[in-house]
Amino acid sequence: MVPLADAPRRVKVFVAVTASILILLVVLLWQDSDDATPVWVTKNKPGPSSPSAPADHHASVPSTSSTPSKDSKTSAAGSSKDTHSNPNPASPGVKAKDPLHDIGNSTLGFERIFAIGFSNRMDKRDAVTVGASIAGLDLEWMEGVRAADIPEKGYPEGWDTNIRNENEIGCWRAHMNAIQRIVQEKRSSAMIVEDDVDWEAHFRGLSRHFATGARALQGSAEETRSPYGDDWDLLWTGGCAMRTIKPTFYVTYNETTVRPVEHRKDIWWPKISEEPEYEGARFVFDGAVGDCTPSYALSYQGARKILTYISMGTTTNTIDIALARLCAGKLDVPFRCLGAYPTIFSSFWRAGSGMRDSELRDGDPAWHPATSAVAYSTMINAGRLINGSTTALAQWPEMNPQEIPLDYEPPSGEIVTVDELPEEDRTEDDFP
């Protein structure tokens, strides 16, 4: 029996031991939990300058999984390790020597990749799911939106149903939902793709080239939170059109994997790319203005600006044109857009009737072969890639080389400033 005089001391010891055990359990549970924030990203905390801003603007602390670097590259097919579940992340605050290191992770250096599509288009989800598995990418699906699910009161101010079809408002809302999620969850950055997306089979090397050019144009420091630099709102990684409105750009001359002019499926493209000295060149543009949204990336701040000036404002435009107007300075809002040209991502149309190519409008019912707007299509090469091939074939005979390794990376480029852009590039009047 414990003497009465010793009871208080024993109680104190019991409380101290119990508290220590509880603290240890909390620490262990936190380490083992499947947090919504990737292991390579510092936890979001409100910053002093903006109560709702993430502490880290972009993905920062890389995982220790094997990823491509300038000195040791890993093929896209072999870089599918899930960095979300990496049990040995780098210590908080530790930076990789290579600022482009995070491009090798399962979200291409962004915090998330959101894929928009209708769950009843299983065919499209099948294709994108296979492509993502080949590429080692993790996608988070977000359901598409039908016009019938949007009350007219929820339409953006100025939306004219006489000139816009009902599928366009559904597309607009689906993208706004993804953008809203970036802000709501305080994601430092995210890529948004659509369910007909395709990408170059050597996309990681091209993304490193894009990031290198983007960083050079931003004058980025050696260490940044994002591999793409920290001073951007939107990155045009894909699309059906591209233009630059600034005379300074990053260029790699005679890049052999650039698709030839006769196979450009763009609505428009930078006319400067047609000048003799830039034939076969790969560009990174500052002041980029794109169109179509098979793939693009937003920073947290960029997402907030879109919700503020497009969703809360007045617009008569589809989502892609609304973004183009922001990038072109039509809304008099500071909004920095950078773009890769030729684009790294684009759209894919599988073999079959054109009627099923798009949810926005019906296409030609005639049969067409599988086709894509990128030269070394992941989707067209899917059959060989899932069987272990480490090379991809070009879809056009004019391409040279006809076969490239998945870990191909373009040579470094240089910053060029021209005295004057071609008139078609500097004319903004055709933006509605």
Order of alpha helices (4+ residues) and beta strands (2+ residues): alpha-beta-alpha-beta-alpha-beta-beta-alpha-beta-beta-beta-beta-beta-beta-alpha-alpha-beta-beta-beta-beta-beta-alpha-beta-beta-beta-alpha
